[in-house]
């Protein structure tokens, strides 16, 4: 059995350690001092440059205390029933809510300065943080009063954050009864989801049926959670003066509506072409009606079952990251060697995979539930791409290291593409077919399934404004969204109506519409990869510079730096054409 767990000792050794207790006390004292300063100093515009400098420097300094929250979150992710971690995470959230006072006062100060540009020009520190200050000025129009901001921040800890925690705990501790190879046994949620990639058709179907059945145990509690989280988001968006939650999300994502519309318009044009992949897959898996059941979306096809141990996958990733650049390869090797990856599936551990960048200590942690499949290796490469993104921002100040969700998926998709194409270049015909299927399984899922989730969330928010939805209504919305996105490529009698329950993204109140960022990342990453193929080795330094710019620019500006016009439908169509060509190749094979 795989035994690969991360170490968190570079953060803290325990919640009872002197270091943790000291930092937590210092954090609260620092926030209180900053609040006092803001109330006294930000009442007038006198000495504006000095005041802006003080606040910027102090926020960068306070970022070291993010380790407190990160430690609690990472402990919980591998032990969701850990009461001490839950308590510490809640306490950190309560303490952090007190930052609302200085943050709100600062936003008002910046938003009402008569000549912000002139003040910024007086200081090198302010020039370095000019984008942050301009963004803060733009947010002022949607800010609430100091009292309201503080109240909202405090209520979130017992509102959306609490609902999110409940969902994480319920899904990570959920077990399902299943019969495999004639044996009845209970397996974890993560193990259950991994059956989607099994080469055994009976196991995939049994896993799907057991998954849907197990959700009956928690469906009402999770439905209550999603209604509560989206209800809060609707209220917050209205109070801040946004026309919709989507507009609020785009604003926080540093993304223009015209860019999103261009991407979605191009994507709709390509839906028929991408559906062909699933139709061919249905025939390859001998589904008589030519439509794929949802549980076979990730079914491996071909005569070669590609398996890699954890160490083999690690070596493969390091080798081919190094082929892109020695800097990227060396970074990946350190991630494996220094205990920064938790790969072992086990009870109580969160399902899926994620990367958590730790800017204050210039490290990252990656969680994955590794199962020796080729797909699992590509997911590990994906998360290491996120980690490398954080690494490229290590020299930036904390403020300039914070990037938004759509661009977050770019480095991960790029890393995944490196590994997939490396595998293809050395593969036999049978292996190439398996790898191409794996690549299309990922890309088409990102486009079609993520689009279905975008449709679902749009319809959910519209419906939630008239009252909470029942489990049946949520299931119907999800099934309808899948039909709209996948069309006749899926068997409409075998959809996944509970996709709203098992995806944690819907329960993050600060990350509404955490779906289209995956499409953006895939297609923007395709654009960058096409530049890499043209420019060769010389692109690596440019790529690092692009990632380093993501914390202090709009997404359109990052596109301009890359030489890509993301406002243009033509750009998105060109990236989708890459996926379409892969579908054509798959169908020919």
C-alpha positions as CSV (number, residue, x, y, z in Angstrom):
1,X,0.0,0.0,0.0
2,X,1.2,3.5,-0.9
3,X,2.5,5.4,2.1
4,X,3.3,9.0,1.1
5,X,2.3,11.7,3.6
6,X,3.4,15.3,3.7
7,X,5.1,17.0,6.6
8,X,3.8,20.3,8.0
9,X,6.6,20.9,10.5
10,X,7.8,23.9,8.5
11,X,4.5,25.5,9.5
12,X,3.9,24.2,13.0
13,X,4.3,21.0,14.9
14,X,1.0,21.2,16.7
15,X,-1.8,23.6,17.7
16,X,-0.4,23.4,21.3
17,X,3.2,24.3,20.3
18,X,4.7,27.5,21.7
19,X,5.3,28.8,18.2
20,X,1.6,28.4,17.2
21,X,0.3,30.0,20.4
22,X,2.8,32.9,20.1
23,X,1.9,33.6,16.5
24,X,-1.8,33.5,17.1
25,X,-1.5,36.0,20.0
26,X,0.8,38.2,17.9
27,X,-1.6,38.0,15.0
28,X,-4.5,39.3,17.1
29,X,-2.4,42.0,18.6
30,X,-1.1,43.1,15.2
31,X,-4.6,43.4,13.8
32,X,-5.7,45.4,16.8
33,X,-2.8,47.8,16.4
34,X,-3.5,48.2,12.6
35,X,-7.2,48.9,13.3
36,X,-6.2,51.6,15.8
37,X,-3.8,53.1,13.4
38,X,-6.4,53.1,10.6
39,X,-9.0,54.7,12.7
40,X,-6.6,57.5,13.8
41,X,-4.6,58.1,10.6
42,X,-7.0,57.4,7.7
43,X,-9.5,60.1,8.7
44,X,-7.7,62.7,6.6
45,X,-5.7,62.7,3.3
46,X,-2.7,64.4,4.9
47,X,0.7,62.7,4.2
48,X,-1.2,60.3,1.9
49,X,1.9,58.6,0.4
50,X,3.3,57.8,3.9
51,X,0.0,56.3,5.0
52,X,-0.3,54.2,1.8
53,X,3.2,53.0,2.3
54,X,2.6,52.0,5.9
55,X,-0.6,50.1,5.1
56,X,1.0,48.2,2.2
57,X,4.1,47.3,4.2
58,X,2.0,46.2,7.1
59,X,-0.3,43.9,5.0
60,X,2.7,42.3,3.4
61,X,4.2,41.8,6.9
62,X,1.0,40.3,8.3
63,X,0.9,37.7,5.6
64,X,3.3,35.6,7.7
65,X,0.3,34.8,9.9
66,X,-1.5,33.2,7.0
67,X,0.5,30.1,8.2
68,X,-2.0,29.8,11.0
69,X,-4.9,29.3,8.7
70,X,-3.0,27.2,6.3
71,X,-1.8,24.8,9.0
72,X,-5.4,24.3,10.2
73,X,-6.7,23.8,6.6
74,X,-4.0,21.3,5.7
75,X,-4.5,19.3,8.8
76,X,-8.2,19.2,8.3
77,X,-7.8,18.1,4.6
78,X,-6.1,14.9,5.7
79,X,-8.1,14.4,8.9
80,X,-11.5,15.9,8.5
81,X,-12.6,14.8,12.0
82,X,-9.7,16.5,13.7
83,X,-11.5,18.6,16.4
84,X,-8.4,20.7,17.3
85,X,-7.9,21.7,13.7
86,X,-11.5,22.6,13.2
87,X,-11.4,24.7,16.3
88,X,-8.2,26.4,15.3
89,X,-9.5,27.1,11.8
90,X,-12.6,28.7,13.2
91,X,-10.5,30.8,15.7
92,X,-8.3,31.9,12.8
93,X,-11.4,32.9,10.8
94,X,-12.8,34.9,13.7
95,X,-9.5,36.7,14.3
96,X,-9.1,37.5,10.5
97,X,-12.5,39.0,10.4
98,X,-11.2,41.8,12.5
99,X,-9.1,42.9,9.5
100,X,-12.3,44.1,8.0
101,X,-12.0,47.4,10.0
102,X,-8.6,48.5,8.6
103,X,-9.4,47.1,5.2
104,X,-12.6,49.0,4.9
105,X,-11.1,52.3,6.2
106,X,-8.2,51.9,3.8
107,X,-10.5,51.2,0.9
108,X,-12.4,54.4,1.6
109,X,-9.1,56.3,2.0
110,X,-7.9,55.1,-1.4
111,X,-11.2,55.5,-3.0
112,X,-11.6,59.1,-2.0
113,X,-8.1,60.4,-2.7
114,X,-8.4,63.1,-5.3
115,X,-5.1,62.2,-7.1
116,X,-4.1,58.6,-6.4
117,X,-1.8,58.5,-9.5
118,X,0.1,61.5,-8.3
119,X,0.5,60.0,-4.8
120,X,1.7,56.7,-6.2
121,X,4.3,58.4,-8.3
122,X,6.0,59.7,-5.1
123,X,7.1,56.3,-3.9
124,X,8.9,53.2,-5.3
125,X,7.0,51.0,-2.9
126,X,3.7,52.4,-4.1
127,X,4.7,52.1,-7.8
128,X,5.4,48.4,-7.2
129,X,1.9,48.0,-5.8
130,X,0.1,50.4,-8.2
131,X,-2.2,47.7,-9.5
132,X,-3.3,46.7,-6.0
133,X,-4.0,50.4,-5.2
134,X,-6.0,51.0,-8.4
135,X,-7.9,47.8,-7.8
136,X,-8.7,48.9,-4.3
137,X,-10.0,52.2,-5.6
138,X,-12.3,50.2,-8.0
139,X,-13.6,48.1,-5.2
140,X,-14.6,51.1,-3.2
141,X,-17.7,51.6,-5.3
142,X,-18.9,48.2,-4.0
143,X,-17.8,48.5,-0.4
144,X,-20.1,48.7,2.6
145,X,-19.8,50.8,5.7
146,X,-17.1,49.9,8.2
147,X,-19.7,48.5,10.6
148,X,-21.4,46.4,7.9
149,X,-18.1,45.0,6.6
150,X,-17.0,44.0,10.0
151,X,-20.4,42.4,10.7
152,X,-20.4,40.5,7.4
153,X,-16.9,39.2,7.9
154,X,-17.8,37.9,11.4
155,X,-21.1,36.4,10.3
156,X,-19.3,34.4,7.5
157,X,-17.5,32.3,10.1
158,X,-20.8,30.9,11.4
159,X,-22.5,31.1,7.9
160,X,-20.9,30.1,4.6
161,X,-17.6,29.0,6.1
162,X,-19.4,26.7,8.6
163,X,-21.6,25.3,5.8
164,X,-18.5,24.7,3.7
165,X,-16.8,22.9,6.6
166,X,-19.9,20.7,7.1
167,X,-19.9,19.6,3.5
168,X,-16.2,18.7,3.6
169,X,-16.7,16.6,6.7
170,X,-19.8,14.8,5.5
171,X,-18.3,13.9,2.1
172,X,-14.8,13.0,3.3
173,X,-16.2,10.6,6.0
174,X,-18.9,9.1,3.8
175,X,-18.5,5.4,3.1
176,X,-20.4,3.3,0.7
177,X,-21.3,-0.4,0.7
178,X,-20.2,-2.0,-2.6
179,X,-19.8,-5.5,-4.0
180,X,-16.5,-5.9,-5.9
181,X,-15.3,-9.3,-7.2
182,X,-18.0,-11.0,-5.2
183,X,-17.0,-9.4,-1.9
184,X,-19.1,-6.9,0.0
185,X,-17.1,-4.1,1.6
186,X,-17.2,-0.5,2.7
187,X,-15.0,2.0,0.9
188,X,-14.3,5.7,1.3
189,X,-15.6,8.5,-0.9
190,X,-12.2,8.9,-2.5
191,X,-11.8,5.2,-3.2
192,X,-15.4,5.2,-4.6
193,X,-14.6,8.1,-7.0
194,X,-11.4,6.4,-8.1
195,X,-13.5,3.5,-9.5
196,X,-14.5,5.9,-12.3
197,X,-11.1,5.2,-13.9
198,X,-11.2,1.4,-13.4
199,X,-10.6,-0.8,-16.4
200,X,-13.4,-3.1,-15.0
201,X,-16.7,-2.1,-16.5
202,X,-18.7,-3.8,-13.8
203,X,-16.6,-2.0,-11.1
204,X,-17.3,1.4,-12.7
205,X,-21.0,0.7,-12.8
206,X,-21.1,-0.6,-9.3
207,X,-19.1,2.3,-8.1
208,X,-21.5,4.8,-9.7
209,X,-24.6,3.1,-8.3
210,X,-23.0,2.9,-4.9
211,X,-22.0,6.5,-5.1
212,X,-25.6,7.7,-5.9
213,X,-27.0,5.5,-3.3
214,X,-24.6,6.7,-0.6
215,X,-25.6,10.3,-1.2
216,X,-29.1,9.5,0.1
217,X,-27.5,9.5,3.5
218,X,-26.4,13.1,3.4
219,X,-28.4,14.7,0.5
220,X,-30.7,16.8,2.7
221,X,-27.9,18.2,4.9
222,X,-25.9,19.1,1.8
223,X,-28.9,20.6,0.1
224,X,-29.4,22.8,3.1
225,X,-25.7,23.9,2.8
226,X,-25.9,24.8,-0.8
227,X,-29.0,26.8,-0.3
228,X,-27.5,28.6,2.6
229,X,-24.2,29.4,0.8
230,X,-25.8,30.7,-2.3
231,X,-28.4,32.6,-0.3
232,X,-25.6,34.4,1.5
233,X,-23.9,35.1,-1.8
234,X,-27.0,36.6,-3.4
235,X,-27.5,38.9,-0.4
236,X,-23.8,40.0,-0.4
237,X,-23.9,40.8,-4.2
238,X,-27.0,42.8,-3.8
239,X,-25.7,44.7,-0.8
240,X,-22.5,45.6,-2.7
241,X,-24.5,46.9,-5.6
242,X,-23.6,44.3,-8.2
243,X,-26.2,43.3,-10.8
244,X,-25.5,39.7,-10.2
245,X,-23.2,37.2,-8.5
246,X,-21.5,36.6,-11.8
247,X,-20.7,40.3,-12.1
248,X,-19.3,40.2,-8.6
249,X,-17.2,37.1,-9.5
250,X,-15.9,38.7,-12.7
251,X,-14.8,41.8,-10.8
252,X,-13.0,39.8,-8.2
253,X,-11.5,37.6,-11.0
254,X,-10.0,40.7,-12.8
255,X,-11.8,39.5,-15.9
256,X,-14.0,41.6,-18.3
257,X,-17.4,40.3,-19.2
258,X,-16.6,40.6,-22.9
259,X,-13.7,38.1,-22.4
260,X,-15.9,35.5,-20.7
261,X,-18.6,36.0,-23.4
262,X,-16.0,35.5,-26.2
263,X,-14.8,32.3,-24.6
264,X,-18.3,30.9,-24.0
265,X,-19.4,31.8,-27.5
266,X,-16.5,30.0,-29.1
267,X,-17.1,27.0,-26.8
268,X,-20.7,26.7,-27.8
269,X,-19.6,26.6,-31.5
270,X,-17.4,23.6,-30.8
271,X,-19.8,21.6,-28.7
272,X,-20.9,19.3,-31.6
273,X,-17.2,18.5,-32.4
274,X,-16.3,17.7,-28.9
275,X,-19.4,15.5,-28.3
276,X,-18.0,13.3,-31.1
277,X,-15.3,12.1,-28.7
278,X,-17.9,10.7,-26.3
279,X,-20.0,9.1,-29.0
280,X,-17.0,7.3,-30.4
281,X,-16.1,6.2,-26.9
282,X,-19.6,4.9,-26.4
283,X,-19.2,2.7,-29.5
284,X,-15.8,1.6,-28.4
285,X,-17.3,0.5,-25.0
286,X,-20.1,-1.3,-26.9
287,X,-23.0,0.8,-25.7
288,X,-25.8,-0.2,-28.1
289,X,-27.5,3.2,-28.1
290,X,-24.3,5.0,-29.0
291,X,-24.5,7.2,-25.9
292,X,-22.2,7.1,-23.0
293,X,-23.5,6.6,-19.4
294,X,-22.0,9.2,-17.0
295,X,-20.1,6.5,-15.2
296,X,-18.0,5.7,-18.3
297,X,-16.8,9.3,-18.9
298,X,-13.4,8.3,-17.6
299,X,-13.5,4.7,-18.6
300,X,-10.1,3.7,-20.0
301,X,-10.2,2.1,-23.5
302,X,-7.6,0.3,-25.5
303,X,-5.7,-2.8,-24.9
304,X,-3.0,-1.3,-22.6
305,X,-3.7,-0.6,-19.0
306,X,-0.9,1.9,-18.2
307,X,0.1,1.7,-14.5
308,X,2.8,3.6,-12.7
309,X,3.9,3.3,-9.1
310,X,4.2,6.6,-7.2
311,X,8.0,6.6,-7.6
312,X,7.8,5.9,-11.3
313,X,5.3,8.7,-11.8
314,X,7.6,11.1,-9.7
315,X,10.6,10.2,-11.9
316,X,8.6,10.7,-15.1
317,X,7.3,14.1,-14.0
318,X,10.7,15.3,-12.9
319,X,12.4,14.1,-16.1
320,X,10.0,15.9,-18.4
321,X,9.6,19.0,-16.3
322,X,13.4,19.2,-16.6
323,X,13.0,18.9,-20.4
324,X,11.0,22.2,-20.3
325,X,13.5,23.8,-17.9
326,X,16.0,22.7,-15.3
327,X,14.4,25.2,-12.9
328,X,11.0,23.5,-13.2
329,X,12.5,20.0,-12.9
330,X,14.5,20.8,-9.9
331,X,11.5,22.3,-8.2
332,X,9.4,19.2,-8.8
333,X,12.2,17.0,-7.4
334,X,12.3,19.0,-4.2
335,X,8.5,18.7,-3.9
336,X,8.8,14.9,-3.9
337,X,12.0,14.6,-1.8
338,X,11.1,17.1,0.9
339,X,7.7,15.7,2.0
340,X,5.5,18.3,0.4
341,X,3.1,15.8,-1.2
342,X,0.4,13.7,0.5
343,X,-0.6,11.0,-2.0
344,X,-2.0,8.1,0.1
345,X,-5.8,7.5,-0.1
346,X,-7.2,6.9,3.4
347,X,-10.3,7.3,5.5
348,X,-10.9,10.8,6.7
349,X,-8.8,12.4,4.0
350,X,-10.4,14.8,1.5
351,X,-11.2,13.4,-1.9
352,X,-9.8,14.7,-5.2
353,X,-6.6,16.8,-5.3
354,X,-5.4,20.3,-4.6
355,X,-2.3,22.5,-4.2
356,X,-1.9,25.0,-1.3
357,X,0.7,27.6,-1.9
358,X,2.4,28.9,1.2
359,X,3.9,32.2,0.2
360,X,5.2,33.2,3.7
361,X,7.6,30.2,3.8
362,X,8.0,30.0,0.0
363,X,6.7,26.4,-0.2
364,X,3.6,24.5,-1.4
365,X,1.7,21.4,-0.4
366,X,0.0,19.0,-2.8
367,X,-2.7,16.6,-1.9
368,X,-3.7,13.8,-4.2
369,X,-5.3,10.4,-3.8
370,X,-2.9,8.5,-6.0
371,X,-4.0,5.1,-7.5
372,X,-1.2,4.1,-9.9
373,X,-3.2,5.1,-13.0
374,X,-1.8,7.2,-15.8
375,X,-4.6,9.6,-15.2
376,X,-3.6,9.9,-11.5
377,X,-0.1,10.9,-12.7
378,X,-1.4,13.6,-14.9
379,X,-3.4,15.0,-12.0
380,X,-0.3,15.0,-9.9
381,X,1.5,16.9,-12.6
382,X,-1.5,19.3,-12.7
383,X,-1.2,20.1,-9.0
384,X,2.6,20.5,-9.3
385,X,1.9,23.1,-12.0
386,X,-0.1,25.1,-9.4
387,X,2.9,24.7,-7.0
388,X,5.3,25.9,-9.7
389,X,3.1,28.9,-10.2
390,X,3.5,29.8,-6.6
391,X,7.2,29.3,-6.8
392,X,7.4,31.8,-9.7
393,X,5.8,34.4,-7.4
394,X,8.1,33.8,-4.4
395,X,10.0,37.0,-5.1
396,X,6.9,39.1,-5.3
397,X,5.5,40.8,-2.2
398,X,2.5,39.0,-0.7
399,X,0.1,41.5,-2.1
400,X,1.5,41.0,-5.6
401,X,1.5,37.2,-5.3
402,X,-2.3,36.9,-5.1
403,X,-3.7,35.8,-8.5
404,X,-7.3,35.1,-9.4
405,X,-9.0,31.8,-10.1
406,X,-9.2,31.8,-14.0
407,X,-5.4,32.3,-14.3
408,X,-4.8,29.8,-11.5
409,X,-5.6,26.9,-13.8
410,X,-3.2,27.9,-16.6
411,X,0.1,26.7,-15.0
412,X,-1.5,23.4,-14.0
413,X,-2.9,22.7,-17.5
414,X,0.4,23.6,-19.0
415,X,2.2,21.2,-16.7
416,X,-0.3,18.5,-17.4
417,X,0.2,19.0,-21.2
418,X,4.0,18.7,-20.9
419,X,3.6,15.3,-19.2
420,X,0.9,14.0,-21.6
421,X,2.8,15.0,-24.7
422,X,6.0,13.5,-23.3
423,X,4.2,10.2,-22.8
424,X,2.7,10.3,-26.3
425,X,6.1,10.9,-27.9
426,X,7.5,7.7,-26.4
427,X,4.4,5.5,-26.7
428,X,3.6,2.5,-28.8
429,X,0.5,2.8,-31.0
430,X,-1.6,1.1,-28.3
431,X,-0.2,3.3,-25.6
432,X,-0.7,6.4,-27.7
433,X,-4.3,5.5,-28.1
434,X,-4.7,5.2,-24.3
435,X,-2.8,8.4,-23.6
436,X,-4.9,10.3,-26.3
437,X,-8.0,9.0,-24.7
438,X,-6.8,10.1,-21.3
439,X,-5.9,13.6,-22.7
440,X,-9.3,14.0,-24.4
441,X,-11.1,12.6,-21.3
442,X,-9.5,15.5,-19.3
443,X,-9.9,18.2,-21.9
444,X,-13.5,17.4,-23.0
445,X,-14.5,17.0,-19.4
446,X,-13.1,20.4,-18.5
447,X,-15.1,21.9,-21.4
448,X,-18.4,20.0,-21.4
449,X,-18.8,19.1,-17.7
450,X,-17.5,22.4,-16.5
451,X,-19.9,24.1,-18.9
452,X,-22.7,22.0,-17.4
453,X,-21.7,23.2,-13.9
454,X,-21.7,26.8,-15.1
455,X,-25.2,26.3,-16.5
456,X,-26.3,24.7,-13.2
457,X,-24.9,27.4,-11.0
458,X,-26.5,30.1,-13.2
459,X,-29.9,28.4,-12.9
460,X,-29.4,27.6,-9.2
461,X,-28.8,31.2,-8.4
462,X,-31.8,32.4,-10.4
463,X,-34.0,29.9,-8.7
464,X,-32.6,30.5,-5.2
465,X,-33.7,34.1,-5.3
466,X,-37.2,32.8,-5.0
467,X,-36.5,30.4,-2.1
468,X,-34.5,27.3,-1.2
469,X,-34.5,24.3,-3.5
470,X,-35.3,20.7,-2.6
471,X,-33.0,17.8,-3.3
472,X,-35.3,16.8,-6.2
473,X,-35.2,20.3,-7.7
474,X,-31.4,20.4,-7.4
475,X,-31.1,17.1,-9.1
476,X,-33.4,18.2,-11.9
477,X,-31.4,21.4,-12.4
478,X,-28.1,19.4,-12.6
479,X,-29.5,16.8,-15.0
480,X,-30.9,19.5,-17.2
481,X,-27.6,21.2,-17.3
482,X,-25.8,18.0,-18.3
483,X,-28.3,17.4,-21.1
484,X,-27.7,21.0,-22.4
485,X,-24.0,20.6,-22.4
486,X,-23.4,17.0,-23.5
487,X,-26.4,16.8,-25.8
488,X,-26.9,13.4,-27.3
489,X,-23.4,12.2,-26.3
490,X,-24.6,11.0,-22.9
491,X,-27.3,8.5,-22.0
492,X,-30.0,10.7,-20.5
493,X,-31.2,7.8,-18.3
494,X,-27.7,7.5,-16.7
495,X,-26.6,11.1,-15.9
496,X,-25.1,12.3,-12.6
497,X,-27.8,14.4,-10.9
498,X,-25.8,14.6,-7.7
499,X,-22.8,16.4,-9.2
500,X,-23.9,19.5,-7.1
501,X,-23.3,17.5,-4.0
502,X,-19.9,16.0,-4.6
503,X,-18.1,19.1,-6.0
504,X,-16.8,21.4,-3.2
505,X,-16.6,24.4,-5.4
506,X,-20.3,25.3,-4.9
507,X,-19.8,25.7,-1.2
508,X,-17.0,28.3,-1.3
509,X,-18.9,31.6,-0.8
510,X,-15.9,33.6,-1.9
511,X,-15.5,31.6,-5.1
512,X,-18.8,31.6,-6.8
513,X,-18.8,30.3,-10.4
514,X,-15.6,28.3,-9.7
515,X,-16.2,26.5,-13.0
516,X,-15.4,28.7,-16.0
517,X,-11.9,29.3,-14.6
518,X,-11.1,25.7,-15.6
519,X,-12.2,26.4,-19.1
520,X,-10.2,29.6,-19.1
521,X,-7.1,27.8,-17.8
522,X,-7.3,25.0,-20.3
523,X,-7.7,27.2,-23.3
524,X,-5.3,29.9,-22.2
525,X,-2.8,27.2,-21.3
526,X,-3.2,25.7,-24.8
527,X,-2.4,29.1,-26.2
528,X,0.8,29.3,-24.2
529,X,1.8,25.8,-25.1
530,X,1.4,26.6,-28.8
531,X,3.9,29.5,-28.3
532,X,6.3,27.1,-26.5
533,X,6.2,24.7,-29.4
534,X,7.0,27.6,-31.8
535,X,9.8,29.2,-29.6
536,X,11.3,26.1,-28.0
537,X,13.7,26.3,-25.1
538,X,13.8,30.1,-25.1
539,X,10.1,30.2,-24.0
540,X,10.9,28.9,-20.4
541,X,12.1,32.2,-19.1
542,X,9.2,34.1,-20.7
543,X,6.8,31.6,-19.2
544,X,8.2,32.2,-15.7
545,X,7.8,35.9,-16.2
546,X,4.2,35.5,-17.3
547,X,3.4,33.5,-14.2
548,X,5.2,36.1,-12.1
549,X,3.0,38.8,-13.6
550,X,-0.3,37.2,-12.7
551,X,-0.5,38.6,-9.2
552,X,-0.4,42.3,-10.3
553,X,-2.3,42.5,-13.6
554,X,-5.8,41.9,-15.0
555,X,-6.3,38.8,-17.0
556,X,-6.5,40.8,-20.2
557,X,-3.1,42.4,-19.4
558,X,-1.6,39.0,-18.7
559,X,-2.8,38.0,-22.1
560,X,-1.2,41.0,-23.7
561,X,2.1,40.2,-21.9
562,X,1.8,36.7,-23.4
563,X,1.0,38.0,-26.9
564,X,-2.5,36.6,-26.7
565,X,-5.7,38.6,-27.3
566,X,-8.1,37.0,-24.8
567,X,-10.9,39.5,-25.6
568,X,-11.1,37.9,-29.1
569,X,-13.4,35.0,-29.9
570,X,-10.8,34.0,-32.5
571,X,-8.2,33.3,-29.8
572,X,-10.6,30.9,-28.0
573,X,-11.6,29.3,-31.2
574,X,-8.0,28.6,-32.1
575,X,-7.4,27.0,-28.7
576,X,-10.6,24.9,-29.1
577,X,-9.4,23.9,-32.6
578,X,-6.4,22.1,-30.9
579,X,-8.9,20.0,-28.9
580,X,-11.0,19.4,-32.0
581,X,-7.9,18.1,-33.9
582,X,-7.2,15.7,-31.0
583,X,-10.8,14.4,-31.3
584,X,-10.3,13.9,-35.0
585,X,-7.1,11.9,-34.4
586,X,-8.9,9.8,-31.7
587,X,-11.8,9.0,-34.0
588,X,-9.3,8.0,-36.8
589,X,-7.4,5.7,-34.4
